[in-house]
Amino acid sequence: MGVYIKSLVIASVVLTVQIANAFLPPDTPPTYNRCLRDKNLGAQVKDKLVGSEPPRRSSLPLPKGPYEVKTGTITSMPGLSEGGPYGGAVVYAVPQTAGEKFPFISFAHGTGAGYDLLGAYATDLELVASYGFVIVAAKSCPTTHCNAGYCVDQQATIRACAKDPSLHPALASADFSTVGIYGHSMGAMATIGSLGGATMCQHDPSLNIKAAVSQHTCSGSLMNASSITTPIMFTAGSVDRICEDGCAKLYFDEVQRSPSKIIFDVQGANHFEPTENRFMGGGSNSEVPAVAYFLACWLRNENCDKVYGASGNAICDQIPAGASLHACTVVGTKDNDHLLV
């Protein structure tokens, strides 16, 4: 009799909880800061918004890939046009076997970071490269704001390196049939443009761009991401006052034809989250492992379990201990039709 009464009580409690849950409001969607279009970004980076950005967060232990990484420079890179010096920084994985090839990545820097690329983006570049990539970042447009039009030099970097691998010894290990692009701030705008999302650049299938990451993009009236068909990830920070997280959400929503799109919005991160201390205060780079996994999945068929996995949104768990996400949304996945062979 006691067992029966106990079971009845448990059933009553469960039913009460179910009824109560039925009247609870649905999960509240995350809010994003309003995206302000066509701001004078160059002046902002140099003036008051840098000072008003929330302080940087402490550095975090980040998971590196299996490859040793080295750096170098290209003194002169043909085809660049957005303001000298027309060179480049090279960050590359060291082959572990003879003849090993790595996907090539063209990185586009943010406003004001062109002169010290390897200093400003040391973690962002080196951690991604450690997962097996050859990355070249143009040093052009070093101090001014070239807007989304910097896509011209991001694309030109791919063309120049593919045409003349003698520009740097690391290019001998680069596979130009599988190319990725990513960039921060102005470079994030350029990344959208390089996929055909800005009037300054056309999507060029001959560049073999298979994946892209736009880190903390601003917006512009000459940008529209609706034509993008390439897998793309957007990163943002919930307290970014220079390129609000609403800008990343704006372009994320515009992308409708890509096999997969992701928005990864870090709680408490400011605009300089993927940069180093010596550049505008720097950040903790907490988004960079997820960036590396996304590129590795689409360019190397590796770490897809950390991007999609059984849940379909495993990348939302790829935030280092000590950091958290304000919002994370994954649409689409990588199916057999998109496996690299």
Secondary structure, 3 states (H helix, E strand, C coil): CHHHHHHHHHHHHHHHHHHHHHCCCCCCCCCCCCCCCCCCHHHHHHCHHHHHCCCCCCCCCCCCCCCCEEEEEECCCCCCCCCCCCCEEEEEECCCCCCCCEEEEEEECCCCCCCCHHHHCHHHHHHHHCCCCEEEEECCCCCCCCHHHHHHHHHHHHHHHHHCHHHCHHHHHEEEEEEEEEEECHHHHHHHHHHHHECCECCCHHHCEEEEEEECCCCCCCECHHHCCCCEEEEEECCCCCCCHHHHHHHHHHCCCCCEEEEEEECCCCCCCCCCCCCCCCCCCCCHHHHHHHHHHHHHCCCHHHCCCCCCCHHHHCCCCCCCEEEEEEEECCCHHHCCC
